[in-house]
């Protein structure tokens, strides 16, 4: 399986309102529940009206479109990273999964995954 590095630094935020989000930006993940509104975005594009933020994340995605019948992909990746002492923040889209790790663990994460047989593209 192939993984693709994301070139930008990322921030995870908690927002007061979705009105604060400029959805014209290229890279945003928005999660809204009855308890909170979360946003993952490029660090330089963090909205002004945030409740909390956590900077210093980098990410990669599983390359290609994943069929919904596939089982255990995210579990396997997160297990490899957990075995190497690396915490994650995972986000799934309709097409694929994204895994974010703290910047200081990014190289270690990529090394662990390539050692486990994943290919960087």
C-alpha positions in Angstrom: 0.0 0.0 0.0 1.2 3.5 -0.8 1.2 6.6 1.5 1.6 10.1 0.3 3.3 12.8 2.5 1.5 16.1 2.9 3.9 19.0 2.5 2.3 21.5 4.8 2.3 22.0 8.6 -1.1 21.4 10.2 -3.1 22.7 13.1 -6.0 21.1 14.9 -8.6 23.6 16.2 -11.8 23.8 18.1 -14.1 26.5 16.8 -17.1 28.5 18.2 -18.9 28.5 14.8 -18.6 27.1 11.3 -19.2 30.7 10.1 -15.5 31.3 10.9 -14.3 28.8 8.3 -13.3 29.9 4.8 -14.2 26.7 2.9 -12.6 28.1 -0.3 -9.2 27.0 1.2 -7.6 24.0 -0.4 -7.1 21.8 2.7 -9.7 21.7 5.5 -11.2 18.9 7.5 -14.3 19.9 9.5 -16.0 17.8 12.1 -19.2 19.0 13.8 -21.1 17.1 16.5 -23.5 18.1 19.2 -20.5 18.8 21.5 -18.0 20.6 19.3 -16.7 21.9 16.0 -13.3 20.7 15.0 -11.1 21.8 12.2 -7.8 20.6 10.8 -6.1 23.1 8.5 -2.8 24.4 7.3 -1.2 26.3 10.2 -1.0 29.5 8.2 -4.8 29.3 7.6 -6.1 29.0 11.1 -9.3 31.1 11.5 -9.2 34.0 14.0 -12.1 33.0 16.2 -11.0 29.7 17.7 -11.6 28.3 21.2 -8.4 26.1 21.2 -5.6 25.1 18.9 -2.8 22.6 18.8 0.0 23.4 16.3 2.9 21.2 15.2 1.3 18.4 13.2 2.3 16.9 9.8 0.4 14.3 7.9 0.1 11.7 5.2 -2.7 10.0 3.4 -3.3 6.5 2.1 -2.9 6.9 -1.6 -5.9 6.1 -3.9 -9.5 5.5 -3.2 -10.3 2.9 -0.5 -13.3 0.7 -1.0 -15.7 0.6 2.0 -15.4 -3.2 2.1 -11.7 -3.0 3.0 -11.2 -3.8 6.7 -8.5 -2.9 9.2 -6.4 -0.4 7.1 -6.4 2.4 9.7 -6.1 -0.1 12.5 -3.0 -1.6 11.0 -1.3 1.7 10.4 -2.2 3.0 13.8 -0.9 -0.2 15.3 2.4 0.1 13.7 2.7 3.7 14.9 1.6 2.8 18.4 4.2 0.0 18.5 6.7 2.8 17.9 5.4 5.1 20.5 3.8 7.5 18.1 0.4 9.0 18.8 -1.9 9.9 15.9 -4.9 12.1 15.0 -6.8 10.3 12.2 -9.3 11.7 9.8 -11.3 9.8 7.2 -12.8 11.2 4.0 -15.1 9.5 1.6 -12.1 8.4 -0.5 -9.3 7.6 2.0 -7.8 8.1 5.4 -5.4 10.7 6.7 -3.0 10.3 9.6 -1.5 13.2 11.4 1.4 12.9 13.9 3.3 15.6 15.8 6.2 17.1 13.8 8.8 15.7 16.1 7.6 12.1 15.3 7.0 12.5 11.6 10.3 11.0 10.3 10.1 8.2 12.8 6.5 7.5 11.7 7.5 7.4 8.0 10.4 5.1 8.8 8.3 2.7 10.8 5.7 2.5 8.0 8.3 2.0 5.2 10.0 -0.7 7.4 6.5 -2.4 7.6 6.3 -2.5 3.8 4.4 0.7 3.0 5.7 2.7 0.0 6.1 6.5 0.1 4.9 8.3 -3.1 
